[in-house]
Amino acid sequence: MEEKRHKTEVADVFESITLNSKRIQSRKLFNYNIVLIGFMGAGKSTISEFLKNSFAMEVIEMDQIIAEREGMTISDIFEVYGEQYFRNLETNLLIEMQSKTNVVISCGGGTPMRECNVVEMKKNGRVVLLTAKPETILDRVKDSHDRPLIENNKTVPFIADLMEKRREKYETAADIIIETDGKDELQICEELILRLRQMDSE
């Protein structure tokens, strides 16, 4: 490449080939959506981002989409319209996502508490529950101020109690459960892919 004149063009072509290769690989692996559920701080956003980078999968961060559409934070939606209004928005978004395939849907912590939401998740997706110990959760969320349910109760006992109240519905909703304590993103995603492939081959 004389004077590297075509360096940018070659880099662009290489990037395009890499991106398309990732997309082809992900479509072969998953002809459905991956729905991530779990308590706040369990790692849903982190794992979504890792899958996006590894497989060029589209990521739907439900809380983010709802906040953008409503033009306000989740905390403000709760305060102005109430939790029921917010939960209805979640349900409608899950229904909307059924027209898509091969996307990662990262759900808010309370989304699986509604049985109708779980029904909608499963229509075109595999539901993956990410778990972590209360101490780990607290460490991950202590500096966040956009989690209205724990804003004034950032303690291990409060988080443990809320997690226990949700545990049964989380586990009932899940197709697979992955513990995230002491694992990095690569380890979690490798386990997720292996478990989903095992499930698909059964």
C-alpha positions as CSV (number, residue, x, y, z in Angstrom):
1,M,0.0,0.0,0.0
2,E,2.0,2.9,-1.4
3,E,2.2,5.6,1.3
4,K,-0.6,3.7,3.0
5,R,-3.1,5.6,0.8
6,H,-5.7,2.9,1.2
7,K,-5.2,2.3,4.9
8,T,-8.6,3.8,5.8
9,E,-10.4,1.9,3.1
10,V,-8.8,-1.4,4.0
11,A,-9.6,-0.8,7.7
12,D,-13.2,0.0,6.9
13,V,-13.5,-3.2,4.8
14,F,-11.9,-5.3,7.5
15,E,-14.3,-3.8,10.2
16,S,-17.3,-4.5,7.9
17,I,-16.2,-8.1,7.4
18,T,-15.6,-8.6,11.1
19,L,-19.0,-7.1,12.0
20,N,-20.8,-9.3,9.4
21,S,-19.0,-12.4,10.6
22,K,-20.1,-11.7,14.2
23,R,-23.7,-11.3,13.0
24,I,-23.7,-14.5,11.0
25,Q,-22.2,-16.4,14.0
26,S,-24.8,-15.0,16.4
27,R,-27.7,-15.8,14.1
28,K,-26.4,-19.4,13.8
29,L,-26.1,-19.6,17.6
30,F,-29.4,-17.9,18.5
31,N,-32.4,-17.7,16.3
32,Y,-34.3,-16.2,19.2
33,N,-33.9,-13.3,21.6
34,I,-31.9,-13.6,24.8
35,V,-33.8,-12.1,27.7
36,L,-31.7,-11.2,30.7
37,I,-33.4,-10.9,34.1
38,G,-32.2,-10.5,37.6
39,F,-32.0,-8.1,40.5
40,M,-30.5,-4.6,39.9
41,G,-26.7,-4.9,39.8
42,A,-26.7,-8.6,38.9
43,G,-24.8,-7.8,35.7
44,K,-27.5,-7.5,33.0
45,S,-26.1,-4.3,31.4
46,T,-22.5,-5.5,31.6
47,I,-23.3,-8.9,29.9
48,S,-25.6,-7.2,27.3
49,E,-22.7,-5.0,26.3
50,F,-20.3,-8.0,26.1
51,L,-22.7,-9.9,23.9
52,K,-23.1,-6.8,21.7
53,N,-19.4,-6.5,21.2
54,S,-18.7,-10.3,20.8
55,F,-21.6,-11.0,18.4
56,A,-22.7,-7.7,17.0
57,M,-26.2,-8.3,18.6
58,E,-28.6,-5.5,19.0
59,V,-29.2,-4.7,22.7
60,I,-32.5,-3.4,24.1
61,E,-32.0,-1.9,27.5
62,M,-35.6,-1.7,28.6
63,D,-35.2,1.0,31.3
64,Q,-33.2,3.1,28.9
65,I,-35.7,2.8,26.0
66,I,-38.6,3.6,28.4
67,A,-36.8,6.6,29.9
68,E,-36.0,8.0,26.4
69,R,-39.5,7.6,25.1
70,E,-41.0,9.2,28.2
71,G,-38.5,11.9,28.3
72,M,-37.7,11.4,32.0
73,T,-35.8,9.2,34.3
74,I,-37.2,6.0,35.8
75,S,-37.3,7.6,39.2
76,D,-39.3,10.5,37.8
77,I,-41.7,8.1,36.0
78,F,-42.3,6.3,39.4
79,E,-42.8,9.6,41.2
80,V,-45.1,11.3,38.6
81,Y,-47.1,8.4,37.2
82,G,-46.6,5.5,39.7
83,E,-45.2,2.0,39.4
84,Q,-48.3,0.6,37.7
85,Y,-47.9,3.0,34.7
86,F,-44.2,2.0,34.4
87,R,-45.0,-1.7,34.5
88,N,-47.5,-1.3,31.7
89,L,-44.8,0.4,29.6
90,E,-42.6,-2.7,30.3
91,T,-45.3,-5.1,29.1
92,N,-45.9,-3.1,25.9
93,L,-42.2,-3.0,25.1
94,L,-41.9,-6.8,25.6
95,I,-44.8,-7.4,23.2
96,E,-43.1,-5.0,20.7
97,M,-39.8,-7.0,20.9
98,Q,-41.5,-10.2,19.7
99,S,-41.2,-8.8,16.1
100,K,-37.4,-9.1,16.5
101,T,-35.0,-12.0,16.7
102,N,-31.3,-12.3,17.7
103,V,-31.4,-9.3,20.1
104,V,-30.4,-9.1,23.7
105,I,-33.2,-7.7,26.0
106,S,-32.0,-6.4,29.3
107,C,-35.0,-6.2,31.7
108,G,-35.5,-4.0,34.7
109,G,-35.3,-5.8,38.0
110,G,-39.0,-5.8,38.6
111,T,-40.1,-6.9,35.1
112,P,-40.4,-10.7,35.8
113,M,-42.7,-10.0,38.8
114,R,-45.6,-9.7,36.4
115,E,-46.6,-13.1,35.1
116,C,-47.9,-11.6,31.9
117,N,-44.4,-10.2,31.3
118,V,-42.9,-13.6,31.6
119,V,-45.4,-15.0,29.1
120,E,-44.4,-12.3,26.6
121,M,-40.6,-12.9,27.2
122,K,-40.9,-16.6,26.4
123,K,-42.8,-16.1,23.1
124,N,-39.6,-15.3,21.3
125,G,-36.8,-15.7,23.7
126,R,-34.8,-17.7,26.2
127,V,-34.9,-16.2,29.7
128,V,-31.5,-16.0,31.5
129,L,-31.5,-15.2,35.2
130,L,-28.2,-13.6,36.4
131,T,-27.7,-13.8,40.2
132,A,-25.3,-12.4,42.7
133,K,-25.0,-12.2,46.5
134,P,-26.6,-9.2,48.3
135,E,-23.1,-8.0,49.3
136,T,-22.0,-8.0,45.6
137,I,-25.2,-6.2,44.6
138,L,-24.7,-3.5,47.1
139,D,-21.1,-3.0,46.0
140,R,-22.2,-2.6,42.4
141,V,-25.2,-0.2,43.0
142,K,-24.0,1.9,46.0
143,D,-23.0,4.9,43.8
144,S,-26.1,4.8,41.5
145,H,-29.0,7.2,42.2
146,D,-31.4,5.9,39.5
147,R,-32.8,2.9,41.4
148,P,-35.9,4.2,43.2
149,L,-36.7,1.0,45.1
150,I,-33.4,1.1,47.1
151,E,-32.4,4.8,47.0
152,N,-32.9,5.3,50.7
153,N,-32.2,1.7,51.7
154,K,-28.7,0.8,50.4
155,T,-28.0,-1.9,53.0
156,V,-27.3,-5.6,52.7
157,P,-30.3,-6.6,54.9
158,F,-32.7,-4.6,52.8
159,I,-31.3,-5.8,49.5
160,A,-31.3,-9.4,50.8
161,D,-34.9,-9.1,51.9
162,L,-36.1,-7.7,48.5
163,M,-34.1,-10.3,46.6
164,E,-35.7,-13.1,48.6
165,K,-39.2,-11.7,47.9
166,R,-38.4,-11.8,44.2
167,R,-36.5,-15.1,44.1
168,E,-39.3,-17.5,43.5
169,K,-40.7,-15.5,40.5
170,Y,-37.3,-14.9,39.1
171,E,-36.5,-18.7,39.2
172,T,-39.9,-19.6,37.8
173,A,-39.4,-17.3,34.9
174,A,-35.8,-18.5,34.1
175,D,-34.8,-21.0,31.5
176,I,-31.3,-21.0,32.9
177,I,-29.7,-19.5,36.0
178,I,-26.1,-18.2,36.1
179,E,-24.3,-17.0,39.2
180,T,-22.1,-14.0,38.5
181,D,-20.1,-13.7,41.7
182,G,-16.4,-14.0,41.2
183,K,-16.6,-14.3,37.4
184,D,-15.6,-11.9,34.7
185,E,-17.7,-11.0,31.7
186,L,-16.0,-13.6,29.4
187,Q,-16.6,-16.5,31.9
188,I,-20.3,-15.5,32.4
189,C,-20.9,-15.2,28.6
190,E,-19.1,-18.5,27.9
191,E,-21.3,-20.2,30.5
192,L,-24.4,-18.5,29.1
193,I,-23.7,-19.6,25.5
194,L,-22.8,-23.2,26.6
195,R,-26.0,-23.5,28.7
196,L,-28.2,-22.1,25.9
197,R,-26.7,-24.4,23.3
198,Q,-27.3,-27.4,25.6
199,M,-30.9,-26.3,26.1
200,D,-31.4,-26.0,22.3
201,S,-30.0,-29.4,21.7
202,E,-32.3,-31.2,24.1
